[in-house]
Amino acid sequence: MRAGIVLVTGWLAVLFCTGAVQAAEAARGVPDSPTQTAYLAEQLRKEPVYISDQLPREVPRSTAPDFAREARRLGVSTYVIVLPSSSFGAEPSAVLAGVHDRLGRKGLYVAIGDTGIDAVQTYGVRLPGAEDASRATLYELAYDATPREVFRHFVDVVTSGHAHQRAEQARAASEDDPDGPPSVHTDRTDRENQSFVTGIAVTGIPLTALLITVYALQRRRVRRAATAATGGAGSPSAAGGVRVPVTRGGAKAVGGRTTAAGGKATVHGGKKADGGKKAGTGGKGSGRIGTGGRKGAGGPGPYPRERLLPLLAAAAVLGGLIAFTATQVFDDTTSGDGSRPTSADMRARIDRVVDGLRRDPLYTDPESPPALDAAERAHLRRRLRALDVPVVIAAVPSSTDDESGGNRELLAKALHTRLRRDLLIVLADPGSGSIDLVNYGTRVDDMYLIDRPRDLSYPQSTDPPLGHRLDQLLTYVSKSPKAKAGHMPYEPPAADDPVEEKALPGLFTGDFEPGLVIGTFLAGLLFGLVAAACGIVRRITRRRRTANGAPGGARSPAPTEPSTAWLRRNARQELDALTAALEPVAALPEDSQRRAWECLDAAALLIDGDSDGRIDADATPAALACAIVLARAGRTAIGKPDAARFVCHRNPLHGVAHKRVQVPPEGGGRARTRARSLPVCEACRLTLGPVLRLRPSGSARRGAHAPYATLPGPLAALGDGTEIDQLTRDVREYFGVH
């Protein structure tokens, strides 16, 4: 009995002492911190959605009604906890189980971290597809989706009734595409890319369209200029030099000597007939054969400015339309879900920590897993009260989504501002274990504290737990020498504004200007490629027509009153084509070679008397037309020697004559009373066309055209149906070549 009495008395004494200690602590207003699950259960008892105050930049607490509205769509009691993912620890489902045990209510419990849904549990209710919806949300949404968007997507999948199928499909798609789904939001890098692409499009597309349009119109002007007399479509030549017509044996046709039909022929006196000048022509010139050279012998000049202005205006309008379209396509103004934290959201955590530090110099974050046990907390409180330096410890985590943007110095400054007294503030991160010390006005030697052991601030894997290192820190503080005056740290830079932080720069800023430059460069490059491709196509087409032995009538029009520019251009083209066709000499029959070379030599005598590879500046329209006829006849002779005997007497530019018609005499003279049989082309056989009319001199800008048969020179003989062979002999005789 005595032993029992002693035992009961001892237990009563222990209980009495414990109650007295707890009563004393309660009297001081410093009750111990609640556990994480107890704290979260208490918050959910007030509202079914709890959002941590540590994520105001990403998930403001003021968005809780939005979560609650989405939760009501599920049709069951739903409790949502939004915390930093690190606060759930390794087992988020265990946190939900503990919260349910504390809360004691049936329903769906959802744990949402800053990276997505961490856990989903149902207690006492049936909600098919909740787990599958969680997996589908994980695979279907990109990493940049906000917690509010994640929860909304989760509810959509659950209510769709196809959660399992969507989860399987999303998992299979993730295996095929390791990059995952596309981003939900536009970030600053995306906006820079959009600005760059917009700049390229604003200048590149209109400028390319302008250049190609002007190029096409200029080409059309060249074609119209080539057929100005008839309004047909010509075949303009490219500017530049021409292949020098080469005679058989490789020698050029020279003023004093030329090779014709395999033998030598000498020009009497080394000069042309008529005293060294062509009949009806002036002095020599040095214009290159073709469209290059002076205006009278070339194609049309630059595109008229009065016609260019409307095109420039249209290009400017097109650029404006592209810019407007870009603003409608790239219309994002923020990189988040549009939620904006209020001032109460931004100061909620500071209010909570300051309120705790006012009652207790040691504050541990109730939302995080406990980093200090009860014994360590009691020991540290005793150490803090025993110090002669005011020190407070705030064991709270930090992240880039909190009110300070992860800046521990800003957090310390906010705490000091609210506490309004000199303090040595110790910030301990329960997750990483790091320790930061900021001195606000206390007389402690800062250099001594800076030189403390490194492992107190930057823990290693083998370091003691956080409570032990905090105890060491307080030991160093107690031994710290006194400073003469209080220390105030440097003012830390302000944190980024949460709204401005999410706001995207304007579309026409940043890389927009470099895009304009690149767009201009690409427009020029694309235009060059298009022009080169068109030139290649024209060259290939020209060569194909040359290879087919076409006399040029199908390619070049036959105007009735051709201009001097048209004659010079086509003369250069025809001589080029004939020279190219004569290059493979060994592959041609002897008869074809002879007739083609005779035509080339005669044409060169007509328009290149100086043998410098250029059309003479004083070449008359009649001489140019005769050279064209000879060159075309020479090309026809390469394929069909017999077909190159006659040309159309109405207009020799029509080409080869295959038929003859009876033509009544013109003028009704006594010597010619009967109709003549003259060669005509196929078109003139059906209906006689107009007679070719030329200007007497190429230097005349204006003046009446005359029938070609009335003009001096060898060309007039074709009006009487002269053969091509006779024409070549007439040309040599005309210039005194034997």
C-alpha positions in Angstrom: 0.0 0.0 0.0 2.8 2.4 0.8 4.4 1.7 -2.6 1.1 2.4 -4.3 0.6 5.6 -2.5 4.1 6.7 -3.4 3.5 5.8 -7.1 0.2 7.7 -7.3 1.7 10.7 -5.5 4.6 10.8 -8.0 2.3 10.6 -11.0 0.1 13.4 -9.6 3.2 15.5 -9.0 4.4 15.0 -12.6 0.9 15.9 -14.0 0.7 18.9 -11.8 4.2 20.2 -12.9 3.4 19.6 -16.6 0.1 21.5 -16.3 1.8 24.3 -14.4 4.5 24.6 -17.2 1.9 24.7 -19.9 -0.2 27.2 -18.0 2.8 29.4 -17.6 3.6 29.2 -21.3 0.0 29.9 -22.1 0.1 32.9 -19.8 3.1 34.2 -21.6 1.1 33.9 -25.0 3.6 31.5 -26.6 1.7 28.2 -27.3 3.7 25.7 -29.3 3.2 25.7 -33.1 0.6 23.4 -34.5 1.5 20.5 -36.8 1.2 20.9 -40.6 -1.8 18.6 -40.9 -3.6 20.2 -37.9 -3.0 23.7 -39.3 -4.3 22.8 -42.8 -7.3 21.0 -41.4 -8.2 24.0 -39.3 -8.0 26.2 -42.5 -10.2 23.8 -44.5 -12.7 23.9 -41.6 -13.2 27.6 -42.4 -13.2 27.3 -46.2 -13.1 24.3 -48.5 -10.3 25.9 -50.5 -7.0 26.9 -48.9 -4.3 28.7 -50.9 -0.9 29.3 -49.3 0.2 32.9 -48.8 3.6 31.9 -50.1 2.6 32.0 -53.8 1.0 35.4 -54.3 2.7 35.9 -57.7 1.5 32.6 -59.2 -1.6 31.8 -57.2 -3.1 34.8 -55.3 -5.2 33.9 -52.4 -7.9 36.1 -53.9 -8.5 33.5 -56.6 -9.9 31.0 -54.0 -13.5 31.7 -55.2 -12.5 30.6 -58.7 -11.2 27.2 -57.3 -14.4 26.8 -55.3 -16.6 27.5 -58.4 -14.8 24.8 -60.4 -15.0 22.4 -57.4 -18.8 22.7 -57.3 -19.0 21.2 -60.8 -17.8 17.9 -59.4 -21.0 17.3 -57.5 -19.3 16.1 -54.3 -17.7 17.8 -51.3 -14.2 18.9 -52.5 -11.4 20.2 -50.4 -8.5 21.9 -52.2 -5.1 22.6 -50.8 -2.7 24.8 -52.8 0.9 24.9 -51.4 4.4 25.0 -52.7 5.3 21.5 -53.9 8.2 21.4 -51.5 5.7 21.8 -48.6 4.0 18.5 -49.4 7.2 16.6 -48.9 7.9 13.2 -50.4 4.3 11.9 -49.8 1.6 14.4 -50.7 -1.0 11.6 -50.3 0.1 11.2 -46.6 -0.5 14.9 -46.0 -4.0 14.5 -47.4 -4.7 11.5 -45.2 -3.5 13.4 -42.1 -5.7 16.4 -43.1 -8.7 14.2 -43.5 -8.1 12.5 -40.2 -7.9 15.9 -38.5 -10.9 17.4 -40.4 -13.1 14.3 -40.3 -15.2 15.1 -43.3 -16.1 13.0 -46.4 -15.2 14.3 -49.8 -12.6 14.6 -52.5 -9.2 15.9 -51.3 -6.9 17.5 -53.9 -3.3 18.6 -53.2 -2.1 21.1 -55.8 1.5 22.3 -55.9 3.1 25.0 -58.0 3.9 22.4 -60.7 0.5 20.7 -60.9 -1.7 18.2 -59.1 0.4 16.3 -56.5 -2.2 14.0 -55.1 -5.9 13.2 -55.2 -7.8 11.1 -52.6 -11.5 10.3 -52.0 -12.8 9.6 -48.5 -16.4 8.3 -48.1 -17.5 9.5 -51.6 -17.5 7.9 -55.0 -16.1 9.9 -57.9 -15.1 7.7 -60.8 -12.1 8.8 -62.9 -10.5 11.1 -60.3 -7.1 9.3 -60.4 -7.3 9.0 -64.2 -8.1 12.7 -64.5 -5.1 13.5 -62.4 -2.8 11.5 -64.8 -4.5 12.9 -67.9 -4.0 16.4 -66.6 -0.3 15.7 -66.0 0.2 14.5 -69.6 -2.1 16.9 -71.5 -1.1 20.2 -70.0 2.3 21.9 -70.5 4.6 22.8 -67.7 3.7 26.5 -67.7 0.0 25.9 -66.9 -0.9 27.7 -63.6 -2.5 25.8 -60.7 -5.9 27.4 -61.4 -5.7 26.2 -65.1 -4.5 22.7 -63.9 -7.5 22.4 -61.5 -9.9 23.6 -64.2 -8.6 21.0 -66.6 -8.8 18.3 -64.0 -12.5 19.1 -63.4 -13.1 19.1 -67.2 -11.6 15.6 -67.5 -13.6 14.2 -64.6 -16.9 15.6 -65.8 -16.2 14.4 -69.4 -16.8 10.8 -68.4 -13.8 9.6 -70.4 -11.0 10.1 -67.9 -9.5 6.7 -68.3 -9.4 6.9 -72.1 -7.9 10.3 -72.0 -5.3 9.3 -69.5 -4.2 6.3 -71.7 -4.1 8.4 -74.9 -2.2 11.2 -73.2 0.4 8.8 -71.8 0.9 7.2 -75.2 1.2 10.6 -76.8 3.8 11.6 -74.3 5.9 8.5 -75.1 5.8 9.4 -78.8 6.5 13.1 -78.2 9.2 13.6 -75.5 8.9 17.4 -75.8 5.4 17.2 -74.4 2.4 19.4 -75.3 2.8 23.0 -76.5 3.1 25.8 -74.0 -0.1 27.3 -72.7 1.2 30.8 -72.3 3.4 33.1 -74.2 6.6 34.0 -72.4 9.0 36.8 -73.1 11.1 34.6 -75.3 8.1 33.8 -77.4 7.2 37.4 -77.6 10.7 38.3 -78.9 10.3 35.6 -81.6 6.8 36.9 -82.5 8.2 40.5 -82.8 11.1 39.2 -84.9 8.8 37.3 -87.3 6.4 40.2 -87.4 9.2 42.5 -88.4 10.3 40.1 -91.2 6.7 39.9 -92.5 6.0 43.6 -92.3 8.9 44.5 -94.6 9.7 41.2 -96.4 6.3 40.4 -97.8 5.3 43.9 -99.1 8.9 44.5 -100.5 9.0 41.2 -102.2 5.6 41.8 -103.7 6.7 45.3 -104.8 9.9 44.1 -106.4 8.4 41.2 -108.2 5.5 43.4 -109.4 7.8 46.1 -110.7 9.9 43.4 -112.3 6.9 41.8 -114.0 5.6 45.2 -115.2 9.0 46.1 -116.5 9.3 42.8 -118.4 5.9 43.5 -119.9 7.1 47.0 -120.9 10.1 45.4 -122.6 7.9 43.0 -124.5 5.5 45.8 -125.5 8.4 48.0 -126.6 9.6 45.1 -128.7 6.3 44.9 -130.6 5.2 48.5 -130.4 4.2 48.6 -134.0 1.7 45.7 -133.7 1.1 45.6 -130.0 2.2 41.9 -129.9 4.3 40.2 -127.2 7.9 40.2 -128.0 10.8 38.3 -126.7 13.2 40.8 -125.2 16.8 40.0 -124.8 19.0 40.3 -121.8 21.3 43.3 -121.6 25.0 42.8 -122.2 27.3 41.7 -124.9 26.8 39.0 -127.5 28.8 36.1 -128.9 30.9 37.4 -131.8 29.7 35.7 -135.0 32.4 33.3 -136.1 32.9 32.1 -139.6 34.0 28.7 -140.7 37.6 28.0 -139.8 37.3 30.1 -136.6 38.1 33.5 -138.1 35.8 36.5 -137.5 34.3 38.5 -140.3 36.7 41.4 -140.6 36.3 44.6 -142.6 39.1 43.6 -145.0 38.7 39.8 -145.2 36.0 37.3 -144.6 35.6 33.6 -145.2 32.6 32.6 -147.3 31.7 29.1 -148.4 35.1 27.8 -147.5 37.2 30.2 -149.5 38.8 33.6 -149.1 37.1 36.8 -150.2 38.7 40.2 -150.2 36.9 43.5 -149.9 38.1 45.9 -152.6 40.3 48.6 -151.1 39.8 47.1 -147.6 36.6 49.2 -147.2 32.9 48.8 -147.7 31.3 50.0 -150.9 30.1 53.6 -151.2 33.5 55.0 -150.0 33.7 53.0 -146.8 30.2 53.7 -145.5 27.0 51.9 -145.9 24.5 53.4 -148.2 22.2 55.8 -146.5 24.0 55.7 -143.2 26.1 58.1 -141.2 29.3 57.6 -139.2 30.2 54.5 -137.2 29.4 53.9 -133.5 30.4 51.4 -130.9 27.1 50.4 -129.4 27.1 46.8 -128.1 24.7 44.4 -129.9 21.4 44.1 -128.0 19.6 46.3 -125.6 22.6 47.7 -123.8 24.0 51.0 -124.9 22.3 54.2 -125.8 18.6 54.8 -125.5 17.9 54.8 -129.2 19.3 51.2 -129.5 18.1 49.7 -126.3 14.9 48.8 -124.5 12.7 51.0 -122.3 14.2 53.0 -119.5 13.5 52.7 -115.8 10.0 52.2 -114.5 8.2 55.6 -114.5 8.0 57.2 -111.1 4.4 58.3 -111.6 3.5 54.6 -112.0 5.7 53.5 -109.1 4.0 55.7 -106.5 0.7 53.7 -106.5 2.7 50.5 -106.1 4.6 52.0 -103.2 1.3 53.1 -101.6 -0.1 49.6 -102.1 3.0 48.0 -100.5 2.7 50.3 -97.5 -1.0 49.4 -97.1 -0.1 45.7 -97.3 2.5 46.2 -94.6 0.0 47.9 -92.4 -2.5 45.0 -92.9 0.2 42.5 -92.0 1.0 44.5 -88.9 -2.7 44.7 -87.9 -3.1 41.0 -88.5 -0.1 40.2 -86.4 -1.7 42.2 -83.5 -4.8 40.0 -83.8 -2.9 36.7 -83.9 -0.3 37.6 -81.3 -2.8 39.2 -78.9 -1.4 37.9 -75.6 -0.7 40.6 -73.1 0.4 38.5 -70.1 2.3 35.3 -69.6 -0.1 34.1 -66.9 -3.7 33.2 -66.5 -4.7 36.8 -66.0 -5.0 36.7 -62.2 -3.5 39.7 -60.5 -2.6 39.6 -56.8 -4.0 42.3 -54.5 -2.1 44.2 -52.0 -3.6 42.0 -49.3 -2.3 38.9 -51.1 1.2 40.4 -51.3 1.4 41.2 -47.6 -0.4 38.1 -46.2 2.7 36.1 -45.4 4.5 39.1 -43.8 1.5 39.7 -41.6 1.4 36.0 -40.5 5.2 35.9 -39.7 5.2 39.3 -38.0 2.3 38.3 -35.8 4.0 35.1 -34.8 7.3 36.9 -34.0 5.6 39.4 -31.8 4.4 36.6 -29.6 7.4 34.3 -29.9 11.1 35.0 -31.0 11.0 31.6 -32.8 8.5 31.3 -35.6 8.2 28.0 -37.6 6.1 27.9 -40.8 3.0 25.8 -40.1 2.5 25.1 -43.8 5.8 23.3 -44.2 6.9 19.9 -42.8 8.3 20.5 -39.3 12.1 21.1 -39.5 12.4 21.4 -35.7 10.9 19.0 -33.2 9.3 20.2 -29.9 12.5 19.7 -27.9 14.6 21.8 -30.4 12.0 24.5 -30.4 11.9 24.7 -26.6 15.7 24.7 -26.4 16.0 27.5 -29.0 13.4 29.6 -27.2 15.4 29.4 -24.0 18.6 30.4 -25.9 16.9 33.4 -27.5 15.6 34.7 -24.2 19.0 34.3 -22.6 20.8 36.4 -25.2 21.6 40.1 -24.4 21.1 40.8 -28.1 17.6 40.9 -29.6 17.4 38.0 -32.0 14.4 36.5 -33.8 14.3 33.3 -35.9 11.9 32.9 -38.7 11.9 29.3 -40.1 10.0 30.0 -43.4 10.8 28.9 -46.9 11.4 31.2 -49.8 10.6 30.9 -53.5 10.5 33.1 -56.6 6.7 33.1 -56.3 6.5 34.7 -52.9 6.1 38.4 -52.2 9.8 39.1 -52.2 10.5 37.2 -55.3 12.8 34.8 -53.4 15.0 37.7 -52.1 15.8 36.9 -48.4 17.1 40.4 -47.8 13.8 41.9 -48.9 12.0 39.5 -46.5 14.2 40.5 -43.6 13.6 44.2 -44.5 9.8 43.7 -44.5 9.9 42.0 -41.1 12.1 44.7 -39.6 9.8 47.4 -41.0 6.8 45.8 -39.4 8.4 44.9 -36.1 9.8 48.5 -35.7 12.8 47.7 -33.4 16.4 46.8 -33.7 16.8 43.1 -34.4 19.2 40.5 -35.5 17.0 38.6 -37.9 17.8 34.9 -38.6 16.0 33.4 -41.6 16.1 29.6 -41.8 14.7 27.7 -44.8 13.1 24.5 -43.5 13.3 22.9 -46.9 16.9 23.6 -48.0 18.3 24.2 -44.5 20.1 27.4 -45.5 20.5 30.1 -42.9 20.7 33.9 -43.5 21.5 36.5 -40.9 20.6 40.2 -41.3 21.6 42.8 -38.6 19.3 45.7 -38.2 20.7 48.2 -35.7 22.1 45.8 -33.0 25.6 46.4 -31.6 27.1 43.1 -32.9 30.4 42.9 -34.8 29.2 42.0 -38.3 32.7 40.9 -39.4 32.7 38.3 -36.6 29.4 36.9 -37.8 30.6 36.8 -41.4 33.6 34.8 -40.4 31.5 32.2 -38.6 31.7 28.5 -39.9 30.6 28.2 -43.4 28.4 25.2 -42.9 25.9 27.3 -40.8 24.7 29.0 -43.9 25.4 26.5 -46.7 24.6 23.0 -45.4 26.2 19.9 -46.8 24.7 16.4 -46.9 26.8 15.4 -43.9 26.0 18.5 -41.8 24.0 18.4 -38.6 20.2 19.1 -38.7 18.8 22.6 -38.8 18.1 22.8 -35.1 21.7 22.0 -34.2 23.1 24.5 -36.6 20.8 27.2 -35.3 22.0 26.4 -31.8 25.6 26.9 -33.0 24.7 30.2 -34.5 23.2 31.5 -31.3 26.4 30.4 -29.6 28.5 32.5 -32.0 26.1 35.4 -31.5 26.5 35.2 -27.7 30.3 35.3 -28.1 30.3 38.1 -30.7 32.2 41.3 -29.7 30.2 44.4 -29.3 30.3 47.1 -31.9 30.4 50.8 -31.1 27.3 51.5 -33.1 24.4 49.6 -34.5 24.7 48.4 -38.1 22.2 48.9 -40.8 22.5 46.8 -44.0 22.4 48.2 -47.5 19.0 48.8 -48.9 18.1 45.8 -51.1 16.6 46.4 -54.5 12.8 46.3 -54.7 11.2 43.2 -56.0 9.6 43.2 -59.4 6.0 44.2 -59.6 3.9 41.0 -60.0 1.7 42.5 -62.7 4.6 44.0 -64.7 6.5 40.8 -64.2 3.8 38.8 -66.1 3.1 41.6 -68.6 4.5 41.0 -72.1 6.4 43.7 -74.0 4.7 45.2 -77.0 4.7 43.4 -80.3 6.5 46.2 -82.1 9.4 46.4 -79.6 12.5 44.3 -78.9 13.5 42.2 -81.9 10.9 43.9 -84.2 13.5 46.3 -85.7 16.1 43.6 -86.4 13.2 41.7 -88.1 12.6 44.7 -90.3 16.3 44.6 -91.5 16.2 40.9 -92.0 12.9 41.1 -93.9 14.4 43.7 -96.3 17.4 41.4 -96.9 15.3 38.4 -97.4 13.0 40.3 -99.8 16.0 41.2 -101.9 17.3 37.6 -101.8 13.9 36.2 -102.8 13.5 38.7 -105.6 17.0 37.8 -106.9 16.1 34.1 -106.8 12.8 34.8 -108.7 14.5 36.9 -111.3 17.2 34.3 -111.7 14.7 31.5 -112.1 12.8 33.5 -114.7 16.0 34.2 -116.6 16.9 30.5 -116.5 13.4 29.6 -117.8 13.7 32.1 -120.6 17.1 30.8 -121.5 16.0 27.2 -121.5 13.0 28.0 -123.6 15.1 30.0 -126.1 17.6 27.1 -126.4 14.8 24.6 -126.9 13.4 26.7 -129.7 16.8 27.0 -131.2 17.4 23.2 -130.9 14.0 22.6 -132.7 15.3 24.7 -135.6 12.5 27.2 -135.4 13.1 30.1 -137.7 12.1 32.5 -135.1 8.7 33.4 -136.5 6.9 31.6 -133.7 9.2 33.1 -131.1 9.6 36.7 -132.4 6.6 38.6 -133.7 6.6 40.0 -137.3 5.4 43.6 -137.0 4.5 45.5 -140.1 6.3 48.7 -139.0 9.0 47.6 -136.5 10.9 50.2 -134.5 14.7 50.5 -134.8 15.0 49.2 -131.2 13.0 46.1 -132.0 15.1 45.4 -135.1 18.4 45.8 -133.2 17.3 43.6 -130.4 16.0 40.8 -132.6 19.1 41.0 -134.8 21.3 40.4 -131.8 19.0 37.5 -130.7 19.0 35.9 -134.1 22.7 36.1 -134.6 23.2 34.7 -131.1 20.9 31.8 -131.9 22.5 31.0 -135.3 26.0 31.2 -133.8 25.0 28.8 -131.0 23.5 26.4 -133.5 26.6 26.4 -135.6 28.9 25.5 -132.7 28.6 21.7 -133.2 29.9 22.0 -136.8 30.8 18.3 -137.1 27.2 17.2 -136.5 25.8 19.2 -139.5 25.5 18.1 -143.1 27.8 19.8 -145.6 24.9 21.5 -147.4 23.4 22.8 -144.1 26.8 24.1 -143.0 27.4 25.9 -146.3 24.1 27.7 -146.4 24.1 28.5 -142.7 27.6 29.9 -142.8 26.8 32.0 -145.8 23.8 33.5 -144.1 25.9 34.2 -141.0 28.7 35.9 -143.0 26.2 38.0 -144.9 24.4 39.1 -141.8 27.7 40.0 -140.2 28.7 42.1 -143.2 25.3 44.0 -143.0 25.4 45.0 -139.3 28.9 44.4 -138.0 31.2 46.0 -140.6 33.8 46.8 -138.0 34.0 43.1 -136.9 34.0 44.2 -133.2 31.2 41.9 -132.2 28.7 44.9 -131.9 25.9 46.1 -134.1 27.1 49.2 -135.9 25.5 52.4 -134.6 24.8 53.4 -138.2 23.1 50.2 -139.2 19.9 51.1 -141.1 16.5 49.5 -140.4 16.7 47.8 -143.8 20.2 46.3 -143.0 18.9 45.1 -139.6 15.8 43.5 -141.1 17.9 41.8 -143.8 20.3 40.5 -141.1 17.3 39.1 -139.1 16.0 37.3 -142.3 19.4 35.8 -143.1 20.0 34.6 -139.5 16.6 32.9 -139.4 17.1 31.4 -142.8 20.5 30.1 -141.6 18.9 28.4 -138.6 16.2 26.9 -140.8 18.9 25.6 -143.2 20.6 23.7 -140.3 17.5 21.5 -139.9 16.0 21.6 -143.4 18.3 23.0 -146.0 15.7 22.9 -148.8 13.2 24.8 -146.7 15.4 27.8 -146.4 15.3 28.8 -150.1 12.6 31.4 -150.0 11.0 33.8 -147.5 7.6 35.5 -147.6 7.8 38.4 -150.1 5.1 40.4 -148.3 7.0 40.6 -145.1 10.3 38.7 -145.0 10.1 38.8 -141.2 7.2 36.2 -141.5 9.9 33.6 -142.2 10.1 30.6 -144.6 7.8 30.5 -147.6 6.4 27.1 -148.4 3.9 28.2 -151.1 3.7 30.5 -154.1 0.8 32.7 -155.1 -0.1 34.7 -158.1 0.3 38.3 -157.3 -1.1 41.0 -159.7 1.3 43.8 -160.6 1.3 47.0 -158.6 1.0 50.2 -160.6 -0.1 48.5 -163.8 3.0 49.4 -165.9 3.3 48.3 -169.5 6.3 46.0 -168.8 4.5 44.0 -166.3 1.0 43.1 -167.4 0.8 39.6 -166.0 0.6 38.4 -162.5 3.7 37.0 -160.9 4.2 33.9 -158.9 5.8 35.0 -155.6 6.7 33.0 -152.4 4.5 33.6 -149.3 4.2 32.2 -145.8 1.3 30.0 -144.8 -0.6 32.9 -143.3 -0.2 35.1 -146.3 -1.2 32.2 -148.6 -4.7 32.3 -147.0 -4.9 36.1 -146.7 -2.2 38.4 -148.0 -0.8 40.4 -145.1 0.4 44.0 -145.2 3.8 44.8 -146.7 6.8 45.3 -144.4 7.4 49.0 -144.0 10.7 50.5 -142.6 12.1 53.9 -141.9 14.7 55.0 -144.4 17.2 55.8 -141.6 17.5 54.4 -138.0 18.6 57.8 -136.7 15.2 59.4 -137.5 13.0 59.5 -134.4 9.9 60.2 -136.5 9.0 60.0 -140.1 7.0 58.0 -142.6 7.7 54.4 -143.1 8.3 53.2 -146.7 7.8 49.7 -148.2 11.0 47.8 -147.8 11.3 47.0 -151.5 11.7 50.8 -152.2 14.6 51.2 -149.8 18.3 50.9 -150.9 20.1 47.7 -150.0 20.0 43.9 -150.6 16.7 43.5 -148.7 14.7 45.1 -151.5 15.5 42.0 -153.7 13.2 39.9 -151.6 10.2 41.8 -152.9 10.7 40.1 -156.2 10.9 36.6 -154.6 14.7 36.3 -154.7 16.2 33.2 -153.1 18.2 33.3 -150.0 21.3 32.0 -151.8 21.0 34.9 -154.2 20.5 37.3 -151.3 23.8 36.2 -149.7 25.6 36.8 -153.0 23.9 40.2 -153.4 25.1 41.1 -149.9 28.7 40.2 -150.7 28.5 42.1 -154.0 26.9 45.1 -152.2 29.9 45.3 -149.9 32.4 44.4 -152.6 33.4 41.0 -151.1 34.4 38.4 -153.7 
